[in-house]
Amino acid sequence: MQIWAIANQKGGVGKTTSTLCLARGLAESARQVLLVDLDPHASMTRAFNVPRHPVPLGTHELFSADAPSLDALARTTPIDGLRLLAAQPGLATLERRSATQPGLGMALQRALANVTHLYDYALLDCPPTLSLLMVNALAAADRLVVPTQTDPLALHGLADMLHTAEMVETSRRRPLARFVLPTLFDRRTALGQQSLELLHGLYAGRVWPDAVPMDARLRDARAIAANAPLTGAGAEAYRQALAWLLVQPPATSPQSQAA
């Protein structure tokens, strides 16, 4: 099983949409995919119309002392081959618990290790903050995919995210492949064009050569999760981005991924 963390410490970059589209693309190519919602805001979980009340079982249970099997917590979705581990607001309390409950930083990795025979891919939708949940995802992941807008402020957020990944990689002592996915690109603006060129100049070889354009047809994550037909430039861009990601080599050493 390959584990991909989809993360950015900056919000509003299309992270949940990117995670959904990549996961759906993998499932549509006959892979068995586990989608893990790690964000206390539970946007991914809401996209699949999981009710708020009663609070669903899901990701939060993995951080308990007697954690149940991850696969027992996962639920089916309208997309064949795709299962979801739902998020809950209680995930926001984990930071306080970490001070008195050692080992929480590796809880997700331990849980995923028990289901490697059941899934081909696990995609981790991370919260937009540097937190215990993001550290869990980076500790468990084989690769990091960073969606980022093509504007100057987003590029600063990207640099912070890659620096965090570098620190976690050093701590876990195994390589973490890192790739950048340009999103919400407006070809009509000079600023967007300049930012995309700068992105490629700074991170040559680790950035998808194209960019996902702004596309109103991808604004409703519920439609993507409901298995509605995906059409338009944005959907096609995600298909091409997934094809590119699938042929990228794994990282061989921490030094090879240094930003």
C-alpha positions as CSV (number, residue, x, y, z in Angstrom):
1,M,0.0,0.0,0.0
2,Q,1.2,3.5,-0.9
3,I,0.4,6.3,1.5
4,W,0.1,9.8,0.2
5,A,-0.3,12.8,2.5
6,I,-2.1,15.7,0.8
7,A,-1.1,18.7,2.8
8,N,-0.4,22.4,2.9
9,Q,-0.1,24.6,6.0
10,K,-2.0,27.3,4.1
11,G,-5.7,27.0,3.6
12,G,-7.7,27.7,0.5
13,V,-5.4,26.0,-1.9
14,G,-7.9,23.3,-3.1
15,K,-6.5,20.6,-0.8
16,T,-9.8,18.7,-0.2
17,T,-10.8,18.9,-3.8
18,S,-7.4,17.7,-4.9
19,T,-7.5,14.8,-2.5
20,L,-11.0,13.8,-3.7
21,C,-10.1,14.0,-7.3
22,L,-6.9,12.0,-6.9
23,A,-8.6,9.4,-4.8
24,R,-11.5,9.0,-7.2
25,G,-9.1,8.7,-10.1
26,L,-7.2,5.9,-8.4
27,A,-10.5,4.1,-7.6
28,E,-11.7,4.5,-11.2
29,S,-8.5,2.7,-12.3
30,A,-9.4,-0.4,-10.3
31,R,-7.3,0.4,-7.2
32,Q,-8.6,-0.1,-3.7
33,V,-8.3,3.3,-2.0
34,L,-8.7,4.4,1.6
35,L,-9.5,8.0,2.2
36,V,-8.5,9.3,5.6
37,D,-10.0,12.6,6.8
38,L,-7.6,14.2,9.4
39,D,-9.2,17.6,9.5
40,P,-11.3,18.5,12.5
41,H,-13.4,20.7,10.2
42,A,-14.3,17.4,8.4
43,S,-14.9,19.0,5.0
44,M,-14.1,15.7,3.3
45,T,-16.5,13.8,5.6
46,R,-19.3,16.4,5.0
47,A,-18.7,15.9,1.2
48,F,-19.8,12.3,1.6
49,N,-22.9,13.4,3.6
50,V,-21.8,11.6,6.7
51,P,-24.2,13.0,9.4
52,R,-22.8,15.2,12.2
53,H,-25.1,13.7,14.8
54,P,-24.6,11.2,16.2
55,V,-20.8,11.9,15.9
56,P,-19.5,9.2,13.5
57,L,-16.8,6.7,14.4
58,G,-13.7,7.3,12.5
59,T,-10.2,8.9,12.7
60,H,-10.5,10.0,16.3
61,E,-10.8,6.4,17.5
62,L,-7.3,5.6,16.1
63,F,-5.8,7.8,18.8
64,S,-7.4,5.9,21.8
65,A,-5.5,3.5,24.0
66,D,-7.6,0.5,22.7
67,A,-7.9,1.6,19.1
68,P,-10.2,-0.6,17.0
69,S,-9.2,-1.9,13.6
70,L,-8.9,0.9,11.0
71,D,-10.8,-1.2,8.5
72,A,-13.7,-1.7,10.9
73,L,-14.0,2.1,11.2
74,A,-13.9,2.8,7.4
75,R,-17.2,3.2,5.6
76,T,-18.2,2.6,2.0
77,T,-18.8,5.5,-0.4
78,P,-20.8,5.9,-3.7
79,I,-17.4,5.4,-5.5
80,D,-16.6,1.7,-6.1
81,G,-13.2,0.8,-4.6
82,L,-13.1,3.9,-2.3
83,R,-13.7,3.8,1.5
84,L,-13.7,6.7,3.9
85,L,-12.4,7.1,7.4
86,A,-14.5,10.0,8.7
87,A,-13.2,13.0,10.8
88,Q,-14.8,14.3,13.9
89,P,-14.5,17.7,15.8
90,G,-12.9,15.8,18.7
91,L,-9.7,15.6,16.6
92,A,-9.0,19.2,17.7
93,T,-8.4,18.0,21.3
94,L,-5.5,15.7,20.4
95,E,-2.9,18.5,20.9
96,R,-3.8,18.7,24.6
97,R,-3.8,15.0,25.0
98,S,-0.4,14.6,23.4
99,A,1.3,16.2,26.5
100,T,0.1,13.3,28.7
101,Q,-0.4,10.4,26.3
102,P,2.9,9.4,24.7
103,G,3.0,7.8,21.3
104,L,0.2,9.8,19.6
105,G,2.6,11.0,16.9
106,M,2.8,7.4,15.5
107,A,-0.8,6.4,16.0
108,L,-1.8,6.7,12.4
109,Q,1.2,4.9,11.1
110,R,0.5,2.0,13.4
111,A,-3.1,1.8,12.3
112,L,-2.2,1.9,8.6
113,A,0.4,-0.9,9.0
114,N,-2.5,-3.3,9.8
115,V,-4.4,-2.7,6.6
116,T,-1.6,-2.7,4.0
117,H,-3.0,-5.9,2.5
118,L,-6.5,-4.5,2.0
119,Y,-5.7,-1.3,0.0
120,D,-3.5,-0.2,-2.8
121,Y,-3.5,3.4,-1.7
122,A,-4.3,5.5,1.3
123,L,-4.8,9.2,0.8
124,L,-4.5,11.4,3.9
125,D,-6.4,14.7,3.8
126,C,-4.6,16.9,6.3
127,P,-5.7,19.9,8.2
128,P,-4.2,23.3,7.0
129,T,-2.1,23.7,10.2
130,L,1.1,22.3,11.5
131,S,-0.3,20.0,14.2
132,L,-0.1,16.6,15.7
133,L,-2.4,15.4,12.9
134,M,-0.2,16.7,10.1
135,V,2.9,15.2,11.8
136,N,1.1,11.9,12.0
137,A,0.4,12.0,8.3
138,L,3.9,13.0,7.3
139,A,5.4,10.3,9.6
140,A,3.2,7.6,7.9
141,A,3.4,8.8,4.3
142,D,5.5,7.5,1.4
143,R,5.0,10.7,-0.4
144,L,3.7,14.2,0.1
145,V,1.6,16.0,-2.4
146,V,1.3,19.8,-1.8
147,P,-1.5,21.6,-3.7
148,T,-0.7,25.2,-4.0
149,Q,-2.2,28.2,-5.7
150,T,-0.1,30.2,-8.1
151,D,0.3,33.5,-6.3
152,P,3.1,34.9,-4.2
153,L,1.5,34.4,-0.8
154,A,0.8,30.7,-1.6
155,L,4.4,30.2,-2.6
156,H,5.5,31.3,0.9
157,G,3.1,28.7,2.4
158,L,4.6,26.1,0.1
159,A,8.1,26.8,1.4
160,D,6.9,26.4,5.0
161,M,5.2,23.1,4.1
162,L,8.3,21.7,2.4
163,H,10.4,22.8,5.4
164,T,8.1,21.0,7.8
165,A,8.3,17.9,5.6
166,E,12.1,18.1,5.6
167,M,12.2,18.2,9.4
168,V,9.8,15.2,9.8
169,E,11.8,13.3,7.2
170,T,15.0,13.8,9.3
171,S,13.2,12.7,12.4
172,R,11.7,9.5,10.9
173,R,15.0,8.6,9.2
174,R,13.5,7.4,5.9
175,P,12.9,9.4,2.7
176,L,9.7,11.3,2.0
177,A,9.1,12.0,-1.7
178,R,7.6,15.5,-2.2
179,F,5.7,16.8,-5.1
180,V,3.9,20.1,-5.9
181,L,0.5,20.3,-7.5
182,P,-0.3,23.8,-8.9
183,T,-4.0,24.5,-8.4
184,L,-6.6,27.3,-8.9
185,F,-4.6,28.7,-11.8
186,D,-5.9,31.6,-13.7
187,R,-4.1,31.8,-17.1
188,R,-5.6,35.2,-17.8
189,T,-3.5,37.0,-15.2
190,A,0.2,38.0,-15.5
191,L,0.6,37.3,-11.8
192,G,-0.5,33.7,-12.1
193,Q,1.8,33.1,-15.1
194,Q,4.7,34.7,-13.2
195,S,4.1,32.7,-10.1
196,L,3.8,29.4,-12.0
197,E,7.2,30.2,-13.7
198,L,8.7,31.0,-10.3
199,L,7.3,27.8,-8.9
200,H,9.0,25.7,-11.6
201,G,12.2,27.6,-11.2
202,L,12.4,27.1,-7.4
203,Y,11.3,23.4,-7.4
204,A,12.3,22.1,-10.8
205,G,11.5,18.4,-11.3
206,R,9.1,18.2,-8.4
207,V,6.3,20.3,-9.8
208,W,3.6,18.9,-12.1
209,P,4.4,20.5,-15.5
210,D,0.9,21.9,-15.9
211,A,-1.6,23.4,-13.5
212,V,-5.2,22.8,-12.4
213,P,-7.2,25.7,-13.7
214,M,-10.0,27.5,-11.8
215,D,-13.2,25.5,-12.7
216,A,-16.6,26.2,-11.2
217,R,-17.5,22.6,-11.9
218,L,-15.2,21.4,-9.1
219,R,-16.5,23.8,-6.4
220,D,-19.0,21.3,-5.1
221,A,-17.1,18.6,-3.4
222,R,-20.4,16.8,-2.7
223,A,-20.9,16.2,-6.4
224,I,-17.4,14.7,-6.8
225,A,-18.0,12.4,-3.8
226,A,-21.4,11.4,-5.0
227,N,-19.8,10.0,-8.2
228,A,-21.3,12.5,-10.5
229,P,-19.7,12.6,-13.9
230,L,-16.5,14.7,-13.8
231,T,-16.1,16.9,-16.9
232,G,-14.3,20.0,-17.9
233,A,-10.8,21.4,-17.8
234,G,-10.3,21.0,-14.1
235,A,-11.3,17.4,-14.0
236,E,-9.1,16.6,-17.0
237,A,-6.2,18.4,-15.3
238,Y,-6.5,16.2,-12.2
239,R,-6.5,13.1,-14.4
240,Q,-3.3,14.3,-16.0
241,A,-1.8,15.2,-12.7
242,L,-2.6,11.8,-11.3
243,A,-1.0,10.1,-14.3
244,W,2.2,12.2,-13.7
245,L,2.3,11.4,-10.0
246,L,2.0,7.7,-10.6
247,V,5.2,7.6,-12.7
248,Q,7.3,9.7,-10.3
249,P,10.1,7.7,-8.6
250,P,10.2,7.3,-4.9
251,A,12.7,9.3,-2.8
252,T,15.9,7.5,-2.3
253,S,17.5,9.7,0.4
254,P,16.5,12.7,2.5
255,Q,19.2,14.7,0.7
256,S,17.6,14.1,-2.7
257,Q,14.4,15.8,-1.6
258,A,16.0,18.9,0.1
259,A,14.2,22.1,-0.8
